[in-house]
């Protein structure tokens, strides 16, 4: 099987990734609605490939304080997933799940806030993995999610260091959720290994095994 490069995706392959992202986003909205016991609306996600060095600027600048929830992937698709949101969006998520108003999260968070945001990120990641698994029949095992509270540049350096040697590009899915507690903007970053992308497209019949 000839290994692909992210820079060389065909229009059809990119459309497939967009469709997976749309399904994953819909799954996430449904799951979050159940968690909040109320309706959650979501904008059609903006999906694009970006260079690693472009990511911090998209998320408000390298020094912008953000919350990042990281999940490692194993089995048929290896790599990592990360969901990133700024402190204002994170506060909105905590308010909605806890059912009461929260001021914007400060420099430090309590165990309750960390637990709530970690579970939220876990639901987001699981929704996208479920979309990939259902479409391809592949087994993808996520790790226990790890939450980081730091500047965007520091948090985004993790996937850049880990996978930058294979490709300098990443799939970014930008979504906006809105519910009774307000809006929450999130950036979902999918960084499979190149072999992981190969496996997905092969299972979908877009590449020969």
Legacy VTK file of the C-alpha trace (Angstrom):
# vtk DataFile Version 3.0
C-alpha trace
ASCII
DATASET POLYDATA
POINTS 209 float
0.000 0.000 0.000
1.461 3.346 -0.996
1.619 5.719 1.961
-0.218 9.010 1.539
0.743 12.516 2.566
-1.735 14.944 4.085
-0.739 17.508 1.485
-1.816 15.113 -1.280
-5.425 14.374 -0.291
-7.854 14.221 -3.183
-11.124 16.186 -3.162
-13.024 12.946 -2.548
-10.836 12.010 0.423
-11.220 15.467 1.937
-15.002 15.293 1.424
-15.018 11.980 3.301
-13.186 13.576 6.225
-15.689 16.438 6.198
-18.592 13.991 6.275
-17.034 12.088 9.190
-16.595 15.424 10.981
-20.216 16.414 10.357
-21.474 13.097 11.706
-19.159 13.320 14.697
-20.363 16.842 15.456
-23.995 15.701 15.282
-23.194 12.816 17.619
-21.537 15.240 20.024
-24.545 17.591 20.040
-26.866 14.677 20.843
-24.641 13.408 23.648
-24.199 16.864 25.173
-27.965 17.485 24.993
-28.494 14.375 27.126
-25.795 15.488 29.548
-27.385 18.930 29.927
-30.951 17.607 29.770
-31.742 20.306 27.231
-31.365 21.153 23.584
-27.934 21.955 22.205
-27.567 23.514 18.767
-24.390 23.389 16.769
-23.121 25.282 13.757
-21.934 23.350 10.740
-18.263 22.814 11.580
-15.468 24.546 9.710
-13.024 21.820 8.656
-9.570 22.459 7.259
-5.968 21.324 7.195
-3.497 23.703 8.792
0.210 23.780 9.474
1.064 23.138 13.121
2.543 26.614 13.427
-0.792 28.172 12.373
-2.815 26.582 15.176
-2.018 28.957 18.076
-3.105 32.014 16.080
-6.415 30.358 15.154
-7.085 29.701 18.847
-6.456 33.286 19.905
-2.686 33.494 19.962
0.143 31.500 21.525
-0.260 33.268 24.900
-4.055 32.808 25.091
-4.966 30.658 28.105
-6.954 27.633 27.035
-8.169 24.264 28.236
-6.950 21.242 26.275
-8.277 17.692 26.623
-5.927 15.145 25.061
-6.785 11.550 24.103
-4.317 9.074 22.596
-5.598 6.612 19.958
-4.674 2.951 19.552
-5.522 -0.128 17.447
-6.681 0.458 13.829
-6.079 4.207 14.000
-3.135 5.438 16.040
-2.431 9.040 16.900
-4.029 11.590 19.177
-7.080 13.808 19.463
-7.268 17.104 21.279
-10.214 19.348 22.081
-9.264 22.954 22.878
-11.403 25.845 24.144
-10.729 29.179 25.779
-11.571 29.940 29.395
-14.811 31.737 28.523
-16.161 28.752 26.594
-14.977 26.394 29.335
-16.886 28.469 31.918
-20.024 28.216 29.782
-19.655 24.433 29.640
-19.230 24.179 33.419
-22.261 26.439 33.971
-24.441 24.338 31.703
-23.451 20.992 33.164
-23.543 22.124 36.804
-26.802 23.993 36.314
-25.683 27.238 37.909
-23.837 30.390 36.936
-20.054 30.400 37.062
-17.713 33.303 36.708
-15.024 32.853 34.079
-12.549 30.245 35.245
-9.477 31.718 36.877
-5.868 30.646 36.861
-6.615 27.575 38.951
-9.553 25.175 38.766
-11.066 22.967 41.423
-11.478 19.216 41.132
-15.146 19.611 40.167
-14.397 21.915 37.228
-11.581 19.644 36.041
-13.851 16.592 36.244
-16.679 18.302 34.340
-14.441 19.568 31.541
-12.593 16.267 31.242
-15.886 14.415 30.836
-17.053 16.988 28.278
-13.876 16.476 26.254
-14.263 12.712 26.589
-17.788 12.928 25.136
-16.578 15.061 22.219
-13.738 12.660 21.421
-15.980 9.616 21.748
-18.521 11.125 19.357
-15.954 11.558 16.596
-14.399 8.144 17.161
-17.855 6.584 17.011
-18.463 8.264 13.641
-15.201 6.860 12.250
-15.873 3.384 13.654
-19.414 3.183 12.312
-18.422 4.250 8.820
-15.351 2.046 8.584
-15.928 -0.846 10.980
-12.549 -0.105 12.531
-11.651 -0.573 16.200
-10.262 2.575 17.790
-9.406 2.624 21.483
-9.020 6.012 23.208
-6.894 6.520 26.300
-8.156 8.096 29.495
-8.435 11.831 28.687
-5.822 14.172 30.157
-6.689 17.825 30.811
-4.211 20.689 30.607
-4.723 24.341 31.547
-2.020 26.433 29.910
-1.218 28.847 27.107
-2.228 27.706 23.629
1.361 27.592 22.402
2.394 25.209 25.178
-0.616 22.908 24.833
-0.374 22.691 21.047
3.324 21.884 21.213
2.431 18.339 22.352
0.987 17.084 19.026
3.524 19.170 17.100
6.464 17.484 18.822
4.912 14.012 18.662
3.825 14.026 15.020
5.638 16.940 13.410
8.349 14.593 12.185
5.794 12.788 9.982
3.829 15.753 8.676
3.587 19.438 9.476
-0.196 19.528 8.973
-3.191 18.707 11.164
-6.948 18.328 10.638
-8.766 21.114 12.516
-12.526 21.021 13.123
-13.894 24.282 14.501
-17.352 24.011 16.117
-19.705 26.223 18.094
-22.208 24.735 20.537
-25.036 26.824 21.976
-27.556 26.022 24.700
-29.307 27.564 27.693
-25.989 28.415 29.356
-24.666 30.283 26.326
-22.193 29.487 23.572
-19.052 27.402 23.684
-16.546 27.496 20.859
-14.218 24.545 20.540
-11.386 23.433 18.301
-11.140 19.726 17.695
-7.717 18.607 16.479
-7.321 15.167 14.942
-3.767 13.948 14.482
-3.742 10.362 13.254
-0.530 8.878 11.966
-0.339 8.808 8.181
-0.927 5.058 8.405
-4.127 5.842 10.306
-5.419 7.969 7.419
-4.395 5.223 5.018
-6.383 2.674 7.016
-9.502 4.856 7.022
-9.462 5.428 3.275
-8.663 1.776 2.547
-11.631 0.620 4.647
-13.860 3.032 2.734
-12.631 1.687 -0.599
-10.835 4.884 -1.598
-7.419 3.224 -1.611
-6.226 -0.229 -2.502
-4.905 -2.334 0.376
LINES 1 210
209 0 1 2 3 4 5 6 7 8 9 10 11 12 13 14 15 16 17 18 19 20 21 22 23 24 25 26 27 28 29 30 31 32 33 34 35 36 37 38 39 40 41 42 43 44 45 46 47 48 49 50 51 52 53 54 55 56 57 58 59 60 61 62 63 64 65 66 67 68 69 70 71 72 73 74 75 76 77 78 79 80 81 82 83 84 85 86 87 88 89 90 91 92 93 94 95 96 97 98 99 100 101 102 103 104 105 106 107 108 109 110 111 112 113 114 115 116 117 118 119 120 121 122 123 124 125 126 127 128 129 130 131 132 133 134 135 136 137 138 139 140 141 142 143 144 145 146 147 148 149 150 151 152 153 154 155 156 157 158 159 160 161 162 163 164 165 166 167 168 169 170 171 172 173 174 175 176 177 178 179 180 181 182 183 184 185 186 187 188 189 190 191 192 193 194 195 196 197 198 199 200 201 202 203 204 205 206 207 208
